């Protein structure tokens, strides 16, 4: 009786370790397909469209609102100190360093990640992956690799668009609505946002997030139980695990990048 | 080389395959002759599809050998296996067409993946393969617009796109109406004869299989119960084979799943 919970703990741990192992072997195999993608970059472009371009609307609208809210909240705090000219800095730094990469990645996991998992899961359920194998076409190279690379390339672009639209939203609210001085808004932003420390670090973050979210999405689809229930569970897992991975990694990356300042 | 053409293309010896604790195959010997249509029959759930996957190297046997054209499939590495698969076609039960591209692109898929042929030549090849299955006019349709029989014929055109030495059919007749069934039956025979293909067909449609096969294996409970030409099989003295071929409801394979005595079972509920 006493061994029961212990046994279950052991079994769960083993299952998790095994899955992690499988996920990494999967990744190695997929990465092996990257060189072959260069001469056939059209495959990647197609995925860039599917997970990038088709996510544009939700990314842009969310960015706009996040920027507008940031400006409202920032103004309320700054006005007590008479420092409302710094509103541009507050909005842009929050977006470029944190909210752009993180919120865009969370939206990406929900919009593009779930679609990838469902697509690959259904391809598995309808034996399309199996048929490719029998046609001597490696599905990890032909299906998974272009999707992974597409996700890695799409994510920083989406995060950049998110931040840019967010800054515009902040400008509309801050300058248009709340009457912050326009010149101060832009010049303070220019003076205080560093290309290296802020923008580049934000881009690195979003590349990492894009990689991890797409990896999880593609693996969950490939590893799903090929039934309607299995695919739906895999899709849920992609969104949950993808989002948690983004938030956890964000902490680690932030600590590494900005921890010693 | 002359000797080689007499040898079977696929030769399976003492094959053992287990799934979990369940034994699917327990010492199976099968030879598939070149240029012939071999049917592998048996009740549902005897692992006939598994057998095709073992030949194609998607699964590995627990014991025994699977040799295709002189190469031992379970011992092949990644590259060797993919080279071998280029010379095999497989027709899946539901066709397994790629659903996001149309019929033309589906048939062109293996050509584009494995050859560097110019698009004009790919077009000629695709149209020839589609003509062979009678669907040249359907090339612009999407897989979702095809009937079950048409999907299978498109998949067949795709499977022969690279002119393989062998093609494996997984339940080609299941769920077909009489007309498409007839079309598929004659297509399988014609392709085998005209292209000189070696065909392996897994099926439980007795009449259709016996009418076109050159050689038949009957599998049940992990073993080959009978094999021979269709005529030989019809004269088989095994009551099991006769029950299977005639589709009798009772016989060596009982109608009733093992259960306690009927009267006892009914009476057991009376006291409640």
HADDOCK unambig.tbl for C-alpha pairs under 7 A between the chains (distance, minus, plus):
assign (segid A and resid 126 and name CA) (segid B and resid 96 and name CA) 6.04 0.50 0.50
assign (segid A and resid 127 and name CA) (segid B and resid 96 and name CA) 5.45 0.50 0.50
assign (segid A and resid 128 and name CA) (segid B and resid 96 and name CA) 5.00 0.50 0.50
assign (segid A and resid 128 and name CA) (segid B and resid 97 and name CA) 6.42 0.50 0.50
assign (segid A and resid 128 and name CA) (segid B and resid 98 and name CA) 6.06 0.50 0.50
assign (segid A and resid 131 and name CA) (segid B and resid 96 and name CA) 6.30 0.50 0.50
assign (segid A and resid 134 and name CA) (segid B and resid 56 and name CA) 6.89 0.50 0.50
assign (segid A and resid 134 and name CA) (segid B and resid 85 and name CA) 5.91 0.50 0.50
assign (segid A and resid 134 and name CA) (segid B and resid 89 and name CA) 6.92 0.50 0.50
assign (segid A and resid 134 and name CA) (segid B and resid 90 and name CA) 6.53 0.50 0.50
assign (segid A and resid 135 and name CA) (segid B and resid 85 and name CA) 6.22 0.50 0.50
assign (segid A and resid 135 and name CA) (segid B and resid 86 and name CA) 6.07 0.50 0.50
assign (segid A and resid 135 and name CA) (segid B and resid 89 and name CA) 6.74 0.50 0.50
assign (segid A and resid 135 and name CA) (segid B and resid 110 and name CA) 6.57 0.50 0.50
assign (segid A and resid 136 and name CA) (segid B and resid 82 and name CA) 4.86 0.50 0.50
assign (segid A and resid 136 and name CA) (segid B and resid 85 and name CA) 5.19 0.50 0.50
assign (segid A and resid 136 and name CA) (segid B and resid 86 and name CA) 5.43 0.50 0.50
